[in-house]
Amino acid sequence: MAQITTLARNEDGIGSVLGVLKQRFGERFQTGLSIREQHGHTTTWIENQMPDGVVFAQSTQEVSEIVKICAEHKVPVIAYGTGTSLEGHINAPAGGISIDLSQMDKVLEVNAGDLDCRVQPGVTREALNTYLRDQGLFFPIDPGANASLGGMTATRASGTNAVRYGTMKDNVLSLEVVLADGRIMRTASRARKSSAGYDLTRLMVGSEGTLGLITEITLKLQGIPEAMSAARCSFPTLEAASRAVMATIQYGLPVARIELLDALVVKAVNAYSKLDLPETPMLLLEFHGSEAGVAEQAETFGILAEEEGGTGYQATASLEERNKLWQARHDAYWAVMALRPGCKAVATDVCVPISRLAEAVAASDAKARELGLIAPVVGHAGDGNFHASLLLDMDDAEEVARAESFISWLNDMAIAMDGTCTGEHGVGQGKRPYLIKEMGPEALSVMGAIKVALDPDNIMNPGKILPA
């Protein structure tokens, strides 16, 4: 079991806050065991650490009020979106109050002419794209799960489209944030660029609720492309598929998505999604642009793939076929779990420079085999980000220990390759031990100084990112 830290509890303060919030919010404040467990649980192997109460906020002013109450009594505050984070972000190691933002789910404005919108944090990416579809617009960041945009911003999420459209840090223009003392701050305007002062927006994007609670997000939008084409290609080895990814990026081909699936994942996807894909390592791609541009991109990739031993290359502009392929990719997490019924899937997350991708993926596969672990690999390969999803019997202590050894080794390998221990999942609790190896003590000291300056009583999601 991944190690967690239990922090000292402020019992008197927590008791006082529970009484105040119950009186103020009535039925929108809950302290039942099941709802507290839900708000401490994520799709992770990290132990559940429940909050003492959950309050369902409906406005920025309510969030500010809740934070002021908690600040007065020095009680921790943890933001909750949809609970899809993977590194223990919503755990409450010192107890405290979970602020559930799911009822703050309004699209506040869309500025079609400027290609931007303003939303509350509880809006999910799928809900936003459904809302935008009739205007010919879409929001491109797709982490797979139907996460809340507040959570995606807080964890600096990315996903399958990142190779073309970037990550959340590239697509957030401005934020409204409630600070640790309850003050409400706006970080920037809607302007596409600014040289005015410190970049507070980027400071908050990826801060995982440790510096403030995000209550509004202004996002960049994209026009729905004139044409889209999906493609798939099989390869004899993971290294060959990875080399094809490198060739594609180095050639400058503007792919929208390029996803890597190893043979075991393809086998799982076939069974789960009722497909008949060749059960060898595979790349799934998507091209966006004009009709002619998309056709040219697809043709060029076919040539590059063939040079790396690619076979069975197929491209399609059919909406039904595209959706079938990408739904299967998004369902890969559940598909691989079915390979070992009753197991727990532990999704790792590292990112390396593109030139080291083939080496890193091959080493990951070899290390898992050496340790006798089942660790199917999927990845947003276009930016060097990949995941080995360990399938574990959590009742087998020896197997869990081997998995912990593998995860530690994988993080260290990525860092040694001048990569990162987390390309998109965030630090939370699970990646904290590796941050000093990656960033160095000076960088962590600066991060700690920022934390102390903005949150001197350490009430904002304590026990996350920074070492204890």
C-alpha positions in Angstrom: 0.0 0.0 0.0 1.4 3.4 -0.9 2.6 5.2 2.1 0.6 8.2 3.4 1.2 10.8 6.1 -1.2 11.4 8.9 -1.0 15.0 10.2 -2.0 16.4 13.6 -5.7 17.1 14.0 -7.1 20.3 15.4 -9.9 18.6 17.3 -11.3 21.7 19.0 -11.3 23.7 15.8 -12.9 20.8 13.8 -15.6 20.5 16.4 -16.4 24.2 16.3 -16.5 24.3 12.5 -18.8 21.3 12.3 -21.3 23.1 14.4 -21.1 26.4 12.5 -21.4 24.8 9.1 -24.4 22.6 10.1 -26.2 25.6 11.3 -25.4 27.7 8.3 -25.9 25.1 5.5 -28.4 22.6 6.9 -28.9 19.6 4.6 -26.1 20.8 2.3 -23.6 19.9 5.0 -23.2 16.2 5.6 -21.2 14.2 8.2 -22.4 10.7 7.4 -19.8 7.9 7.1 -20.6 6.9 3.5 -20.4 10.4 2.1 -17.2 11.2 4.0 -15.7 7.9 2.6 -16.8 8.9 -0.9 -15.0 12.3 -0.5 -11.8 10.6 0.6 -11.8 8.0 -2.1 -10.2 8.2 -5.5 -9.3 5.7 -8.2 -6.0 5.0 -6.4 -4.3 2.5 -4.1 -3.6 5.2 -1.5 -5.4 4.7 1.7 -8.7 6.6 2.2 -8.4 9.5 4.7 -11.9 10.9 5.3 -12.8 14.5 5.9 -14.9 15.3 9.0 -17.7 16.9 7.0 -18.7 17.7 3.4 -20.4 20.9 2.4 -22.0 21.4 -1.0 -21.2 25.0 -2.1 -23.3 26.8 -4.8 -21.4 30.0 -5.3 -18.0 31.8 -4.9 -19.4 33.7 -2.0 -20.3 30.5 -0.2 -16.9 29.1 -0.8 -15.4 32.3 0.6 -17.6 32.1 3.6 -16.7 28.4 4.3 -13.0 29.1 4.0 -13.3 32.1 6.4 -15.0 29.9 8.9 -12.3 27.2 8.6 -9.5 29.8 8.6 -10.8 31.3 11.8 -10.5 27.9 13.5 -7.4 26.7 11.6 -9.3 23.7 10.1 -8.2 22.1 6.8 -10.1 22.7 3.6 -10.0 20.2 0.6 -11.7 20.9 -2.7 -13.7 18.1 -4.4 -14.8 17.9 -8.0 -15.6 14.4 -9.4 -13.1 12.3 -7.4 -11.2 11.0 -10.5 -7.7 12.0 -9.3 -5.2 9.3 -8.9 -2.6 10.4 -6.4 -4.6 11.0 -3.2 -5.4 14.6 -3.9 -8.7 14.7 -2.0 -7.5 12.8 1.1 -7.8 14.6 4.4 -4.7 13.6 6.4 -5.5 16.1 9.2 -9.2 15.8 8.9 -11.2 18.9 8.0 -13.9 20.0 5.6 -14.4 18.8 2.0 -15.9 21.5 -0.2 -17.9 19.7 -2.9 -18.0 22.0 -6.0 -20.2 19.7 -8.1 -23.3 22.0 -7.8 -21.3 25.0 -9.2 -21.8 23.6 -12.7 -22.9 26.6 -14.8 -21.4 27.7 -18.1 -21.4 31.5 -17.3 -20.6 32.9 -20.7 -19.3 32.0 -24.1 -17.5 34.5 -26.3 -17.6 32.8 -29.6 -15.9 35.7 -31.4 -12.9 35.5 -29.0 -12.9 31.7 -28.7 -13.2 31.7 -25.0 -15.7 30.9 -22.2 -16.1 31.3 -18.5 -17.3 28.3 -16.4 -17.8 27.3 -12.8 -15.4 24.5 -11.5 -18.1 21.8 -11.3 -18.7 21.8 -15.1 -17.3 18.6 -16.6 -15.4 18.6 -19.9 -18.2 16.5 -21.5 -20.9 18.8 -20.4 -19.0 21.8 -21.7 -18.5 20.3 -25.1 -22.1 19.3 -25.3 -23.0 23.0 -24.5 -20.6 24.3 -27.1 -21.4 21.9 -30.0 -24.2 24.0 -31.6 -21.8 26.9 -31.8 -19.2 25.0 -33.7 -16.7 25.1 -30.8 -15.1 22.6 -28.5 -12.7 22.4 -25.6 -9.8 20.1 -26.5 -8.3 18.8 -23.3 -9.4 15.2 -22.8 -7.9 13.3 -19.8 -10.2 10.3 -20.5 -12.3 10.5 -17.4 -15.2 13.0 -17.4 -13.4 15.1 -14.9 -14.5 18.5 -13.6 -12.8 21.5 -15.2 -11.9 22.8 -11.7 -10.1 19.5 -10.9 -8.5 19.5 -14.3 -7.2 23.0 -13.7 -6.0 22.3 -10.2 -4.0 19.2 -11.3 -2.8 20.7 -14.6 -4.4 17.8 -16.5 -3.8 17.0 -20.2 -4.6 13.8 -22.1 -5.0 12.5 -25.6 -5.1 15.8 -27.4 -2.2 17.4 -25.6 0.3 16.8 -28.5 -1.6 19.4 -30.6 -3.6 21.5 -28.2 -1.3 21.5 -25.1 -2.3 21.0 -21.5 -4.5 22.9 -19.0 -1.7 25.4 -18.4 -1.9 26.3 -22.1 -5.7 26.7 -22.2 -6.6 28.6 -19.1 -6.7 32.4 -19.5 -7.8 33.5 -16.1 -9.1 32.2 -12.8 -11.2 33.3 -9.9 -9.7 31.9 -6.7 -10.7 31.9 -3.0 -7.5 32.3 -0.9 -6.7 30.8 2.4 -8.2 33.8 4.4 -11.4 33.8 2.3 -10.4 36.7 0.0 -11.5 36.4 -3.6 -8.8 37.0 -6.3 -9.0 37.2 -10.1 -5.7 36.3 -11.7 -5.9 37.9 -15.1 -8.2 39.3 -17.8 -9.5 37.6 -21.0 -6.6 39.0 -23.1 -4.6 36.3 -24.9 -1.3 37.6 -23.6 -0.1 40.0 -20.9 3.2 41.2 -19.5 1.5 42.6 -16.4 3.1 41.4 -13.2 3.5 37.9 -11.9 1.7 35.1 -13.8 -0.8 34.3 -11.0 -2.9 32.1 -13.4 0.0 29.7 -14.0 0.8 29.7 -10.3 -2.7 28.4 -9.5 -2.9 26.0 -12.4 -1.5 22.7 -11.0 -1.4 23.9 -7.4 -3.8 21.1 -6.4 -5.8 23.2 -4.0 -2.8 23.9 -1.8 -2.8 27.7 -2.5 -6.5 28.4 -3.0 -9.8 27.1 -4.3 -10.7 27.7 -7.9 -14.3 29.0 -8.3 -14.3 30.3 -11.9 -12.2 29.4 -15.0 -11.8 31.3 -18.2 -10.8 28.9 -21.0 -9.6 29.0 -24.5 -11.8 27.3 -27.1 -11.2 25.8 -30.5 -13.3 25.7 -33.6 -14.5 22.2 -34.5 -12.2 21.1 -37.4 -13.6 20.9 -40.9 -12.4 17.3 -41.1 -11.2 14.6 -38.7 -9.7 11.3 -39.5 -8.7 8.5 -37.1 -6.1 5.9 -37.9 -4.5 2.8 -36.4 -1.3 0.9 -37.1 0.2 -2.2 -35.6 3.9 -2.7 -34.9 6.1 -5.7 -34.1 7.5 -4.2 -30.9 6.9 -1.4 -28.4 10.2 0.1 -29.4 9.2 0.2 -33.1 5.9 1.9 -32.2 7.8 4.4 -30.0 10.3 5.1 -32.8 7.3 5.8 -35.2 6.0 8.3 -32.6 9.4 10.1 -32.5 9.6 10.2 -36.3 6.1 11.7 -36.5 6.9 14.4 -34.0 10.4 15.2 -35.4 8.9 15.4 -38.9 6.5 18.1 -37.7 3.3 16.2 -38.6 0.5 18.1 -36.7 -1.3 15.1 -35.3 -4.1 15.8 -32.9 -3.6 12.6 -31.0 -1.1 9.7 -31.1 -1.7 7.0 -28.5 0.4 4.0 -27.7 -1.2 0.6 -26.7 0.9 -2.5 -25.9 -0.1 -5.9 -27.0 -1.8 -6.8 -23.7 -3.9 -3.6 -23.8 -5.0 -4.4 -27.3 -6.0 -7.9 -26.2 -8.0 -6.4 -23.3 -9.6 -3.8 -25.5 -10.6 -6.4 -28.1 -12.4 -8.4 -25.3 -14.0 -5.5 -23.6 -15.1 -3.4 -26.6 -15.8 -6.3 -29.0 -13.1 -5.4 -31.5 -10.8 -7.5 -33.6 -7.6 -5.5 -33.7 -4.3 -7.3 -34.3 -2.9 -8.1 -30.8 0.5 -6.5 -31.2 1.7 -3.0 -30.1 -0.5 -0.4 -31.7 -0.7 3.4 -32.3 -4.1 5.1 -32.5 -4.0 8.5 -34.2 -6.3 11.4 -35.0 -5.8 14.1 -37.6 -7.6 17.5 -37.6 -7.8 20.1 -40.4 -9.2 20.6 -43.8 -10.3 17.6 -46.0 -7.1 17.9 -48.0 -4.9 18.5 -45.0 -6.2 15.5 -43.1 -5.8 13.2 -46.1 -2.2 14.4 -46.5 -1.4 14.0 -42.8 -2.8 10.4 -42.9 -0.8 9.5 -46.0 2.4 11.0 -44.6 2.1 9.0 -41.3 1.5 5.8 -43.2 4.9 6.3 -44.9 6.7 7.1 -41.6 5.0 4.1 -39.9 6.0 1.7 -42.7 9.7 2.7 -42.2 9.4 1.4 -38.6 7.8 -1.8 -39.5 4.2 -0.7 -39.2 1.5 -3.0 -40.7 -2.2 -3.0 -41.1 -2.4 0.8 -41.4 -6.0 2.0 -41.7 -7.4 5.5 -41.6 -11.0 6.5 -41.6 -13.0 9.7 -41.6 -16.2 7.9 -40.5 -17.6 9.4 -37.3 -18.9 6.0 -36.2 -15.5 4.3 -36.7 -13.6 7.2 -35.0 -15.9 7.1 -32.0 -15.6 3.3 -31.7 -11.8 3.5 -31.7 -11.5 6.4 -29.2 -14.2 5.0 -26.9 -12.2 1.8 -26.8 -9.1 3.8 -25.9 -10.9 5.6 -23.1 -12.2 2.3 -21.8 -8.7 0.8 -21.7 -8.5 1.2 -17.9 -11.6 -0.9 -17.3 -10.6 -3.3 -20.1 -7.3 -4.2 -18.5 -8.9 -4.7 -15.1 -10.9 -7.5 -16.7 -7.7 -9.3 -17.6 -7.4 -10.2 -13.9 -10.8 -10.2 -12.2 -10.8 -8.9 -8.6 -7.5 -7.1 -9.1 -6.8 -3.4 -8.4 -5.4 -1.4 -11.3 -2.7 1.1 -10.2 -2.1 3.6 -13.0 1.4 5.0 -13.0 2.3 8.2 -14.8 5.7 9.4 -16.1 6.9 11.5 -19.0 10.2 11.6 -20.7 11.7 13.6 -23.6 10.5 12.2 -26.9 14.0 11.0 -27.9 14.0 8.7 -24.8 10.5 7.3 -25.2 11.4 4.1 -26.9 14.1 3.4 -24.4 11.8 4.2 -21.4 8.9 2.1 -22.6 11.1 -0.9 -23.3 12.8 -0.6 -20.0 9.4 -0.4 -18.2 8.2 -3.5 -19.9 11.4 -5.4 -19.1 11.4 -4.3 -15.4 7.8 -5.4 -15.0 8.6 -8.8 -16.4 11.6 -9.1 -14.2 9.5 -8.5 -11.1 6.7 -10.9 -12.3 4.2 -8.1 -12.6 1.3 -7.6 -15.1 1.8 -3.9 -16.2 0.1 -3.1 -19.5 1.4 0.1 -21.1 -0.7 2.9 -22.6 0.5 6.4 -23.3 -0.1 9.8 -24.8 3.0 9.0 -26.7 3.1 12.2 -28.7 4.5 14.1 -25.7 6.5 11.3 -24.1 3.9 10.5 -21.5 3.0 6.9 -20.7 1.3 4.8 -18.1 2.0 1.3 -16.9 -1.2 0.0 -15.2 -0.2 -2.5 -12.6 -2.8 -5.3 -12.0 -2.5 -6.3 -8.4 -3.9 -8.6 -5.8 -4.0 -6.2 -2.9 -4.2 -9.0 -0.4 -0.8 -10.3 -1.6 1.6 -8.3 0.5 4.6 -9.6 -1.4 3.2 -8.7 -4.8 2.3 -5.2 -3.5 5.8 -4.8 -2.3 7.1 -5.7 -5.8 4.7 -3.2 -7.3 6.0 -0.4 -4.9 9.5 -1.3 -6.0 8.5 -1.0 -9.6 6.8 2.3 -9.2 9.8 3.8 -7.3 12.1 2.5 -10.1 9.9 3.9 -12.8 9.8 7.4 -11.3 13.6 7.3 -10.7 14.2 6.2 -14.3 12.0 9.0 -15.8 13.8 11.6 -13.7 17.2 10.2 -14.6 16.2 10.6 -18.3 15.6 14.3 -17.6 11.8 13.6 -17.5 9.2 13.9 -14.8 7.6 11.6 -12.2 4.2 12.9 -13.3 3.2 14.1 -16.8 -0.4 14.7 -15.9 -1.7 13.0 -12.8 -0.2 15.5 -10.4 1.8 15.1 -7.2 -0.9 14.8 -4.5 0.4 12.3 -1.9 1.7 9.6 -4.1 4.4 11.5 -5.9 5.7 13.6 -3.0 8.8 11.5 -2.3 10.1 12.1 -5.9 9.6 15.8 -6.2 12.9 16.7 -4.4 14.8 14.3 -6.8 13.2 16.0 -9.8 13.1 19.6 -8.7 16.0 19.9 -6.2 16.0 21.5 -2.7 16.2 25.1 -3.9 13.1 24.8 -6.1 11.2 23.1 -3.3 12.3 25.8 -0.9 10.8 28.5 -3.1 7.6 26.5 -3.5 7.5 26.2 0.3 8.0 29.9 0.7 5.0 30.6 -1.6 2.9 28.2 0.3 3.7 29.8 3.6 3.1 33.3 2.2 -0.4 32.4 0.9 -1.4 29.8 3.5 0.5 30.5 6.7 -1.7 28.1 8.8 -1.5 25.3 6.2 -5.2 24.8 5.9 -5.4 24.5 2.1 -5.2 20.8 1.2 -2.4 20.0 3.7 -0.1 17.1 3.1 0.0 17.4 -0.7 2.8 18.2 -3.1 5.4 19.5 -0.6 7.3 17.2 1.7 6.1 17.1 5.3 
